[in-house]
Amino acid sequence: MSLYVAADGILETHVTWQDIEEAMQASLGTKAKFGANKSLRNISDLKGFQSKIALIEPDWVGAEKNQNLPSKFAVKISTQLAFAVFSKITKFDGGNGFGEEKLKFLGKFIREGHNREVEAYKLLEKLNHPDIPHTKAYYLKPFKDKFDLKGFMILDFVPNVHPMPMYESIPADDLISLVRGVATFAGHGESLTAEQRSFARGSDIFELMFEEMYPDEQLERVCGVIQATFGAKNPAVVEECIKLFWIYKNSIKSYSKVSELLGFKLVLNHGDLWQSNMLHCLDEHGNLVLKAIIDWQGVSMLPPGLDLARLLMGCLTAYERRERGAELLMLYHQTFTGIVGEELFSLEELQDSYNLYYPIMTLTLVPMVSSLFENSEMSEVEKTQARLKTEGKLFALLEDLVKVHEQNVKKFPDFLKY
């Protein structure tokens, strides 16, 4: 048995109805059972690659008088099933997706990520800060060891969520609360001891990711996709970007020592800020309202520019990223500094660290966004609309990569390996 082979539990995982019922009974202090008319619905499609999410609606029976039990809740189950599908969509390992040996090896990272998110939720509950919106956790079940197949979290269900696929952009004004939230999280992380922060990943995360996800043959395929998709727009820019991708891949070990080599301050980062990892509803005017930041398994101690690079590059239109990116960087800096009470890094250092992670984010974002909707079950009309929304935005990332690289070379000439 493994995390990457379908089982006979909820959503083909190893977690059963009995597991969830007993967990909720323990959490709520009740002997009530789910009842015969309980139901579940899969709400996880394209919302993440390391888990499956079930919306559970119990038919409570045997509840004590005046006992207020939730009518629905979400269960996030860590599994490699979605990850195996994702590897096929993005054509890893020769285009066939990950084989059994690779999936077996990557199971370690799924377990570590899940347990990291469990610790992150404990911290979020402890902080209970209004500027860090998160879903209430009813029950957190970590993996006990490498043989445990049942890691799950039972979370409050947020209704009326406005779906935001990866190819949709978010207006800069609607990202203000999100930027303030992650800056607040990072700022409060400064009051923690080293031991309390030890659940977070270290700065070697990209070295580990590239070692497993971007071997030379995979990078060659990625560059081929980028060449085929954008080569006709501006061959010179695309060729230059492909050269730069190899430079940054060859420099990836330097990122593991980014604080030692460049003196960058390391802070708590969410680590995976993209559209589906933030839950929005619409107000009466059609504006996005942030209800929760989710999927905290990527929490890492990294320079603050990482979260901003992932967020602004993936979520803003090219125009707003170029015109308002500096404003959002300033908001992060002001928020963080205000919480800590002193300036631990300058606005210039924040911009520099954003620039340093820009090439890495370009390399991961451009092929991923294209692959996801091209290989989805969307209709051809929907795919055409998605292409119109994304191709200009993604090509702008490539155009600006050339400019950002020039700044990185001037600032950090000894950091990159040619």
Contacts in CASP RR format, 6 or more apart in sequence:
PFRMAT RR
TARGET T0000
AUTHOR 0000-0000-0000
METHOD contacts of the structure
MODEL  1
MSLYVAADGILETHVTWQDIEEAMQASLGTKAKFGANKSLRNISDLKGFQ
SKIALIEPDWVGAEKNQNLPSKFAVKISTQLAFAVFSKITKFDGGNGFGE
EKLKFLGKFIREGHNREVEAYKLLEKLNHPDIPHTKAYYLKPFKDKFDLK
GFMILDFVPNVHPMPMYESIPADDLISLVRGVATFAGHGESLTAEQRSFA
RGSDIFELMFEEMYPDEQLERVCGVIQATFGAKNPAVVEECIKLFWIYKN
SIKSYSKVSELLGFKLVLNHGDLWQSNMLHCLDEHGNLVLKAIIDWQGVS
MLPPGLDLARLLMGCLTAYERRERGAELLMLYHQTFTGIVGEELFSLEEL
QDSYNLYYPIMTLTLVPMVSSLFENSEMSEVEKTQARLKTEGKLFALLED
LVKVHEQNVKKFPDFLKY
1 7 0 8 1.000
1 14 0 8 1.000
1 149 0 8 1.000
2 80 0 8 1.000
2 103 0 8 1.000
2 104 0 8 1.000
2 107 0 8 1.000
2 149 0 8 1.000
3 14 0 8 1.000
3 78 0 8 1.000
3 79 0 8 1.000
3 80 0 8 1.000
3 81 0 8 1.000
3 107 0 8 1.000
3 110 0 8 1.000
3 111 0 8 1.000
3 149 0 8 1.000
4 79 0 8 1.000
4 80 0 8 1.000
4 81 0 8 1.000
4 83 0 8 1.000
4 84 0 8 1.000
4 100 0 8 1.000
4 103 0 8 1.000
4 104 0 8 1.000
4 107 0 8 1.000
6 12 0 8 1.000
6 81 0 8 1.000
7 13 0 8 1.000
7 14 0 8 1.000
7 149 0 8 1.000
9 15 0 8 1.000
9 16 0 8 1.000
9 17 0 8 1.000
10 16 0 8 1.000
10 17 0 8 1.000
10 20 0 8 1.000
10 40 0 8 1.000
10 54 0 8 1.000
10 75 0 8 1.000
10 77 0 8 1.000
11 40 0 8 1.000
11 42 0 8 1.000
11 44 0 8 1.000
11 52 0 8 1.000
11 54 0 8 1.000
11 77 0 8 1.000
11 79 0 8 1.000
12 52 0 8 1.000
12 81 0 8 1.000
13 52 0 8 1.000
13 77 0 8 1.000
13 79 0 8 1.000
13 81 0 8 1.000
14 149 0 8 1.000
14 150 0 8 1.000
15 75 0 8 1.000
15 77 0 8 1.000
15 150 0 8 1.000
15 151 0 8 1.000
15 152 0 8 1.000
17 34 0 8 1.000
17 38 0 8 1.000
19 141 0 8 1.000
19 150 0 8 1.000
19 152 0 8 1.000
20 34 0 8 1.000
20 56 0 8 1.000
20 75 0 8 1.000
20 152 0 8 1.000
20 154 0 8 1.000
21 33 0 8 1.000
21 34 0 8 1.000
21 58 0 8 1.000
23 138 0 8 1.000
23 139 0 8 1.000
23 141 0 8 1.000
23 152 0 8 1.000
23 154 0 8 1.000
24 30 0 8 1.000
24 58 0 8 1.000
24 73 0 8 1.000
24 138 0 8 1.000
24 139 0 8 1.000
24 154 0 8 1.000
25 31 0 8 1.000
25 32 0 8 1.000
26 139 0 8 1.000
27 138 0 8 1.000
27 139 0 8 1.000
27 154 0 8 1.000
28 67 0 8 1.000
28 69 0 8 1.000
28 138 0 8 1.000
30 63 0 8 1.000
30 64 0 8 1.000
30 67 0 8 1.000
30 69 0 8 1.000
31 62 0 8 1.000
31 64 0 8 1.000
32 60 0 8 1.000
32 61 0 8 1.000
32 62 0 8 1.000
32 63 0 8 1.000
32 64 0 8 1.000
32 67 0 8 1.000
32 69 0 8 1.000
33 60 0 8 1.000
33 61 0 8 1.000
33 62 0 8 1.000
34 56 0 8 1.000
34 58 0 8 1.000
34 59 0 8 1.000
34 60 0 8 1.000
34 61 0 8 1.000
35 58 0 8 1.000
35 59 0 8 1.000
35 60 0 8 1.000
35 61 0 8 1.000
36 59 0 8 1.000
37 59 0 8 1.000
38 56 0 8 1.000
38 57 0 8 1.000
38 58 0 8 1.000
38 59 0 8 1.000
39 56 0 8 1.000
39 57 0 8 1.000
39 59 0 8 1.000
40 54 0 8 1.000
40 55 0 8 1.000
40 56 0 8 1.000
40 57 0 8 1.000
41 54 0 8 1.000
41 55 0 8 1.000
42 52 0 8 1.000
42 53 0 8 1.000
42 54 0 8 1.000
42 55 0 8 1.000
43 53 0 8 1.000
43 54 0 8 1.000
43 55 0 8 1.000
43 74 0 8 1.000
44 51 0 8 1.000
44 52 0 8 1.000
44 53 0 8 1.000
44 54 0 8 1.000
44 82 0 8 1.000
46 165 0 8 1.000
46 166 0 8 1.000
46 276 0 8 1.000
46 372 0 8 1.000
46 376 0 8 1.000
47 53 0 8 1.000
47 276 0 8 1.000
48 82 0 8 1.000
48 276 0 8 1.000
48 295 0 8 1.000
49 82 0 8 1.000
49 83 0 8 1.000
49 86 0 8 1.000
50 78 0 8 1.000
50 79 0 8 1.000
50 80 0 8 1.000
50 82 0 8 1.000
50 83 0 8 1.000
50 110 0 8 1.000
50 113 0 8 1.000
50 114 0 8 1.000
50 297 0 8 1.000
51 76 0 8 1.000
51 77 0 8 1.000
51 78 0 8 1.000
51 79 0 8 1.000
51 82 0 8 1.000
51 114 0 8 1.000
52 76 0 8 1.000
52 77 0 8 1.000
52 79 0 8 1.000
52 81 0 8 1.000
52 82 0 8 1.000
53 74 0 8 1.000
53 75 0 8 1.000
53 76 0 8 1.000
53 77 0 8 1.000
54 74 0 8 1.000
54 75 0 8 1.000
54 77 0 8 1.000
55 72 0 8 1.000
55 73 0 8 1.000
55 74 0 8 1.000
55 157 0 8 1.000
56 72 0 8 1.000
56 73 0 8 1.000
56 74 0 8 1.000
56 75 0 8 1.000
57 71 0 8 1.000
57 72 0 8 1.000
58 69 0 8 1.000
58 70 0 8 1.000
58 71 0 8 1.000
58 72 0 8 1.000
60 69 0 8 1.000
63 69 0 8 1.000
70 138 0 8 1.000
70 156 0 8 1.000
70 157 0 8 1.000
72 157 0 8 1.000
73 138 0 8 1.000
73 154 0 8 1.000
73 155 0 8 1.000
73 156 0 8 1.000
73 157 0 8 1.000
74 135 0 8 1.000
74 154 0 8 1.000
74 155 0 8 1.000
74 156 0 8 1.000
74 157 0 8 1.000
75 152 0 8 1.000
75 153 0 8 1.000
75 154 0 8 1.000
75 155 0 8 1.000
76 152 0 8 1.000
76 153 0 8 1.000
76 155 0 8 1.000
77 151 0 8 1.000
77 152 0 8 1.000
78 110 0 8 1.000
78 111 0 8 1.000
78 113 0 8 1.000
78 114 0 8 1.000
78 143 0 8 1.000
78 151 0 8 1.000
78 152 0 8 1.000
79 110 0 8 1.000
80 103 0 8 1.000
80 106 0 8 1.000
80 107 0 8 1.000
80 110 0 8 1.000
83 98 0 8 1.000
83 103 0 8 1.000
83 106 0 8 1.000
83 110 0 8 1.000
84 97 0 8 1.000
84 98 0 8 1.000
84 103 0 8 1.000
87 93 0 8 1.000
87 97 0 8 1.000
87 98 0 8 1.000
88 95 0 8 1.000
88 96 0 8 1.000
88 97 0 8 1.000
89 371 0 8 1.000
89 372 0 8 1.000
89 375 0 8 1.000
89 376 0 8 1.000
90 97 0 8 1.000
90 367 0 8 1.000
90 368 0 8 1.000
90 371 0 8 1.000
90 372 0 8 1.000
91 97 0 8 1.000
91 221 0 8 1.000
91 371 0 8 1.000
92 98 0 8 1.000
92 213 0 8 1.000
92 218 0 8 1.000
93 99 0 8 1.000
93 102 0 8 1.000
93 218 0 8 1.000
94 217 0 8 1.000
94 218 0 8 1.000
94 221 0 8 1.000
95 221 0 8 1.000
98 106 0 8 1.000
102 212 0 8 1.000
105 212 0 8 1.000
106 212 0 8 1.000
108 146 0 8 1.000
109 212 0 8 1.000
111 143 0 8 1.000
111 146 0 8 1.000
111 148 0 8 1.000
111 151 0 8 1.000
113 297 0 8 1.000
113 298 0 8 1.000
114 142 0 8 1.000
114 143 0 8 1.000
114 151 0 8 1.000
114 297 0 8 1.000
115 142 0 8 1.000
115 143 0 8 1.000
115 199 0 8 1.000
116 199 0 8 1.000
116 200 0 8 1.000
116 201 0 8 1.000
116 296 0 8 1.000
116 297 0 8 1.000
116 298 0 8 1.000
116 299 0 8 1.000
117 153 0 8 1.000
117 295 0 8 1.000
117 296 0 8 1.000
117 297 0 8 1.000
117 298 0 8 1.000
117 299 0 8 1.000
118 140 0 8 1.000
118 141 0 8 1.000
118 142 0 8 1.000
118 153 0 8 1.000
119 199 0 8 1.000
120 199 0 8 1.000
120 296 0 8 1.000
120 297 0 8 1.000
120 299 0 8 1.000
121 134 0 8 1.000
121 137 0 8 1.000
121 140 0 8 1.000
121 153 0 8 1.000
121 296 0 8 1.000
122 140 0 8 1.000
123 192 0 8 1.000
123 196 0 8 1.000
124 132 0 8 1.000
124 134 0 8 1.000
124 185 0 8 1.000
124 296 0 8 1.000
125 137 0 8 1.000
127 185 0 8 1.000
127 188 0 8 1.000
129 184 0 8 1.000
129 185 0 8 1.000
129 188 0 8 1.000
131 177 0 8 1.000
131 180 0 8 1.000
131 181 0 8 1.000
131 184 0 8 1.000
132 181 0 8 1.000
132 184 0 8 1.000
132 185 0 8 1.000
132 293 0 8 1.000
133 177 0 8 1.000
133 181 0 8 1.000
133 290 0 8 1.000
133 291 0 8 1.000
133 292 0 8 1.000
133 293 0 8 1.000
134 292 0 8 1.000
134 293 0 8 1.000
134 294 0 8 1.000
134 296 0 8 1.000
135 155 0 8 1.000
135 156 0 8 1.000
135 158 0 8 1.000
135 279 0 8 1.000
135 292 0 8 1.000
135 294 0 8 1.000
136 155 0 8 1.000
136 156 0 8 1.000
137 153 0 8 1.000
137 154 0 8 1.000
137 155 0 8 1.000
137 156 0 8 1.000
138 154 0 8 1.000
138 155 0 8 1.000
138 156 0 8 1.000
139 153 0 8 1.000
139 154 0 8 1.000
140 153 0 8 1.000
140 154 0 8 1.000
141 150 0 8 1.000
141 151 0 8 1.000
141 152 0 8 1.000
141 153 0 8 1.000
142 151 0 8 1.000
143 150 0 8 1.000
143 151 0 8 1.000
158 279 0 8 1.000
158 281 0 8 1.000
158 291 0 8 1.000
158 292 0 8 1.000
160 281 0 8 1.000
160 282 0 8 1.000
161 279 0 8 1.000
161 280 0 8 1.000
161 281 0 8 1.000
161 291 0 8 1.000
162 280 0 8 1.000
162 281 0 8 1.000
162 282 0 8 1.000
162 288 0 8 1.000
164 170 0 8 1.000
164 275 0 8 1.000
164 276 0 8 1.000
164 278 0 8 1.000
164 280 0 8 1.000
165 275 0 8 1.000
165 276 0 8 1.000
165 372 0 8 1.000
165 373 0 8 1.000
165 386 0 8 1.000
166 274 0 8 1.000
166 275 0 8 1.000
166 276 0 8 1.000
166 314 0 8 1.000
166 368 0 8 1.000
166 369 0 8 1.000
166 372 0 8 1.000
166 373 0 8 1.000
167 369 0 8 1.000
167 372 0 8 1.000
167 373 0 8 1.000
167 386 0 8 1.000
167 389 0 8 1.000
167 390 0 8 1.000
168 275 0 8 1.000
168 389 0 8 1.000
169 314 0 8 1.000
169 315 0 8 1.000
169 316 0 8 1.000
169 317 0 8 1.000
169 320 0 8 1.000
169 389 0 8 1.000
169 393 0 8 1.000
170 275 0 8 1.000
170 288 0 8 1.000
170 315 0 8 1.000
170 316 0 8 1.000
171 288 0 8 1.000
171 320 0 8 1.000
172 316 0 8 1.000
172 320 0 8 1.000
172 324 0 8 1.000
172 325 0 8 1.000
172 327 0 8 1.000
172 328 0 8 1.000
173 287 0 8 1.000
174 280 0 8 1.000
174 287 0 8 1.000
174 288 0 8 1.000
174 290 0 8 1.000
175 311 0 8 1.000
175 312 0 8 1.000
175 315 0 8 1.000
175 316 0 8 1.000
175 328 0 8 1.000
176 328 0 8 1.000
176 331 0 8 1.000
177 290 0 8 1.000
178 273 0 8 1.000
178 278 0 8 1.000
178 290 0 8 1.000
178 293 0 8 1.000
178 311 0 8 1.000
179 308 0 8 1.000
179 311 0 8 1.000
179 328 0 8 1.000
179 331 0 8 1.000
179 332 0 8 1.000
179 335 0 8 1.000
180 331 0 8 1.000
180 332 0 8 1.000
180 335 0 8 1.000
181 293 0 8 1.000
181 335 0 8 1.000
182 269 0 8 1.000
182 270 0 8 1.000
182 273 0 8 1.000
182 293 0 8 1.000
182 307 0 8 1.000
182 311 0 8 1.000
182 332 0 8 1.000
183 304 0 8 1.000
183 331 0 8 1.000
183 332 0 8 1.000
183 333 0 8 1.000
183 335 0 8 1.000
183 336 0 8 1.000
183 339 0 8 1.000
184 335 0 8 1.000
184 336 0 8 1.000
184 339 0 8 1.000
185 268 0 8 1.000
185 270 0 8 1.000
186 267 0 8 1.000
186 268 0 8 1.000
186 269 0 8 1.000
186 304 0 8 1.000
186 307 0 8 1.000
186 336 0 8 1.000
187 267 0 8 1.000
187 268 0 8 1.000
187 336 0 8 1.000
187 339 0 8 1.000
187 340 0 8 1.000
188 339 0 8 1.000
189 197 0 8 1.000
189 267 0 8 1.000
189 268 0 8 1.000
190 267 0 8 1.000
190 339 0 8 1.000
190 340 0 8 1.000
190 344 0 8 1.000
197 268 0 8 1.000
197 301 0 8 1.000
199 299 0 8 1.000
200 268 0 8 1.000
200 299 0 8 1.000
200 300 0 8 1.000
200 301 0 8 1.000
201 298 0 8 1.000
201 299 0 8 1.000
201 300 0 8 1.000
201 301 0 8 1.000
202 300 0 8 1.000
202 301 0 8 1.000
202 302 0 8 1.000
203 255 0 8 1.000
203 256 0 8 1.000
203 257 0 8 1.000
203 258 0 8 1.000
203 259 0 8 1.000
203 266 0 8 1.000
203 300 0 8 1.000
203 301 0 8 1.000
203 302 0 8 1.000
203 303 0 8 1.000
204 255 0 8 1.000
204 256 0 8 1.000
205 300 0 8 1.000
205 302 0 8 1.000
206 252 0 8 1.000
206 255 0 8 1.000
206 256 0 8 1.000
206 360 0 8 1.000
207 252 0 8 1.000
207 253 0 8 1.000
207 255 0 8 1.000
207 256 0 8 1.000
210 249 0 8 1.000
210 252 0 8 1.000
214 222 0 8 1.000
214 249 0 8 1.000
214 363 0 8 1.000
219 245 0 8 1.000
219 246 0 8 1.000
219 249 0 8 1.000
222 245 0 8 1.000
222 363 0 8 1.000
222 367 0 8 1.000
223 242 0 8 1.000
223 245 0 8 1.000
225 367 0 8 1.000
225 370 0 8 1.000
225 371 0 8 1.000
226 238 0 8 1.000
226 241 0 8 1.000
226 242 0 8 1.000
226 366 0 8 1.000
226 367 0 8 1.000
226 398 0 8 1.000
227 238 0 8 1.000
227 242 0 8 1.000
229 370 0 8 1.000
229 391 0 8 1.000
229 394 0 8 1.000
230 237 0 8 1.000
230 238 0 8 1.000
230 391 0 8 1.000
230 394 0 8 1.000
230 395 0 8 1.000
230 398 0 8 1.000
231 238 0 8 1.000
233 395 0 8 1.000
234 395 0 8 1.000
234 399 0 8 1.000
237 398 0 8 1.000
237 399 0 8 1.000
237 402 0 8 1.000
238 398 0 8 1.000
240 402 0 8 1.000
241 362 0 8 1.000
241 398 0 8 1.000
241 401 0 8 1.000
241 402 0 8 1.000
244 359 0 8 1.000
244 401 0 8 1.000
244 402 0 8 1.000
244 405 0 8 1.000
245 359 0 8 1.000
245 363 0 8 1.000
247 405 0 8 1.000
247 416 0 8 1.000
247 417 0 8 1.000
247 418 0 8 1.000
248 359 0 8 1.000
248 360 0 8 1.000
248 363 0 8 1.000
248 416 0 8 1.000
249 363 0 8 1.000
250 417 0 8 1.000
250 418 0 8 1.000
251 415 0 8 1.000
251 416 0 8 1.000
251 417 0 8 1.000
252 360 0 8 1.000
253 417 0 8 1.000
254 261 0 8 1.000
254 415 0 8 1.000
254 416 0 8 1.000
254 417 0 8 1.000
255 356 0 8 1.000
255 360 0 8 1.000
258 264 0 8 1.000
258 302 0 8 1.000
258 303 0 8 1.000
258 353 0 8 1.000
258 356 0 8 1.000
259 265 0 8 1.000
259 266 0 8 1.000
259 303 0 8 1.000
261 414 0 8 1.000
261 415 0 8 1.000
262 352 0 8 1.000
262 356 0 8 1.000
262 412 0 8 1.000
262 415 0 8 1.000
264 303 0 8 1.000
264 345 0 8 1.000
264 349 0 8 1.000
264 352 0 8 1.000
264 353 0 8 1.000
264 356 0 8 1.000
265 303 0 8 1.000
265 304 0 8 1.000
265 344 0 8 1.000
265 345 0 8 1.000
265 349 0 8 1.000
266 301 0 8 1.000
266 302 0 8 1.000
266 303 0 8 1.000
267 301 0 8 1.000
267 302 0 8 1.000
267 303 0 8 1.000
267 304 0 8 1.000
267 336 0 8 1.000
267 344 0 8 1.000
268 299 0 8 1.000
268 300 0 8 1.000
268 301 0 8 1.000
269 298 0 8 1.000
269 299 0 8 1.000
269 300 0 8 1.000
269 301 0 8 1.000
269 302 0 8 1.000
269 304 0 8 1.000
269 305 0 8 1.000
269 306 0 8 1.000
269 307 0 8 1.000
270 277 0 8 1.000
270 293 0 8 1.000
270 296 0 8 1.000
270 298 0 8 1.000
270 299 0 8 1.000
270 307 0 8 1.000
271 298 0 8 1.000
271 299 0 8 1.000
271 300 0 8 1.000
271 302 0 8 1.000
271 306 0 8 1.000
271 307 0 8 1.000
271 310 0 8 1.000
272 295 0 8 1.000
272 297 0 8 1.000
272 298 0 8 1.000
272 310 0 8 1.000
273 293 0 8 1.000
273 307 0 8 1.000
273 310 0 8 1.000
273 311 0 8 1.000
273 315 0 8 1.000
274 310 0 8 1.000
274 311 0 8 1.000
274 314 0 8 1.000
274 315 0 8 1.000
275 314 0 8 1.000
275 315 0 8 1.000
276 295 0 8 1.000
277 293 0 8 1.000
277 294 0 8 1.000
277 295 0 8 1.000
278 290 0 8 1.000
278 292 0 8 1.000
278 293 0 8 1.000
278 294 0 8 1.000
279 290 0 8 1.000
279 291 0 8 1.000
279 292 0 8 1.000
279 293 0 8 1.000
279 294 0 8 1.000
280 288 0 8 1.000
280 289 0 8 1.000
280 290 0 8 1.000
280 291 0 8 1.000
281 288 0 8 1.000
281 289 0 8 1.000
281 291 0 8 1.000
282 288 0 8 1.000
282 289 0 8 1.000
283 289 0 8 1.000
300 306 0 8 1.000
303 349 0 8 1.000
303 353 0 8 1.000
303 356 0 8 1.000
303 357 0 8 1.000
304 332 0 8 1.000
304 336 0 8 1.000
304 345 0 8 1.000
304 350 0 8 1.000
304 353 0 8 1.000
305 350 0 8 1.000
305 353 0 8 1.000
305 354 0 8 1.000
305 356 0 8 1.000
305 357 0 8 1.000
306 353 0 8 1.000
306 357 0 8 1.000
308 328 0 8 1.000
308 329 0 8 1.000
308 332 0 8 1.000
308 350 0 8 1.000
308 354 0 8 1.000
309 354 0 8 1.000
309 357 0 8 1.000
309 358 0 8 1.000
309 360 0 8 1.000
309 361 0 8 1.000
310 357 0 8 1.000
310 361 0 8 1.000
312 321 0 8 1.000
312 325 0 8 1.000
312 328 0 8 1.000
312 354 0 8 1.000
313 321 0 8 1.000
313 358 0 8 1.000
313 361 0 8 1.000
313 362 0 8 1.000
313 365 0 8 1.000
313 397 0 8 1.000
314 361 0 8 1.000
314 365 0 8 1.000
314 369 0 8 1.000
316 324 0 8 1.000
316 325 0 8 1.000
317 393 0 8 1.000
318 392 0 8 1.000
318 393 0 8 1.000
318 396 0 8 1.000
318 397 0 8 1.000
321 396 0 8 1.000
322 396 0 8 1.000
322 400 0 8 1.000
326 351 0 8 1.000
329 347 0 8 1.000
329 350 0 8 1.000
329 351 0 8 1.000
329 354 0 8 1.000
330 347 0 8 1.000
332 350 0 8 1.000
333 345 0 8 1.000
333 346 0 8 1.000
333 347 0 8 1.000
333 350 0 8 1.000
336 344 0 8 1.000
337 343 0 8 1.000
337 344 0 8 1.000
352 411 0 8 1.000
352 412 0 8 1.000
355 404 0 8 1.000
355 407 0 8 1.000
355 408 0 8 1.000
355 411 0 8 1.000
356 408 0 8 1.000
356 412 0 8 1.000
356 415 0 8 1.000
358 400 0 8 1.000
358 401 0 8 1.000
358 404 0 8 1.000
359 401 0 8 1.000
359 404 0 8 1.000
359 405 0 8 1.000
359 408 0 8 1.000
362 397 0 8 1.000
362 398 0 8 1.000
362 401 0 8 1.000
365 394 0 8 1.000
365 397 0 8 1.000
366 394 0 8 1.000
366 397 0 8 1.000
366 398 0 8 1.000
369 390 0 8 1.000
369 394 0 8 1.000
370 390 0 8 1.000
370 394 0 8 1.000
373 382 0 8 1.000
373 383 0 8 1.000
373 386 0 8 1.000
373 387 0 8 1.000
373 390 0 8 1.000
374 383 0 8 1.000
376 383 0 8 1.000
378 386 0 8 1.000
408 415 0 8 1.000
408 416 0 8 1.000
409 416 0 8 1.000
END
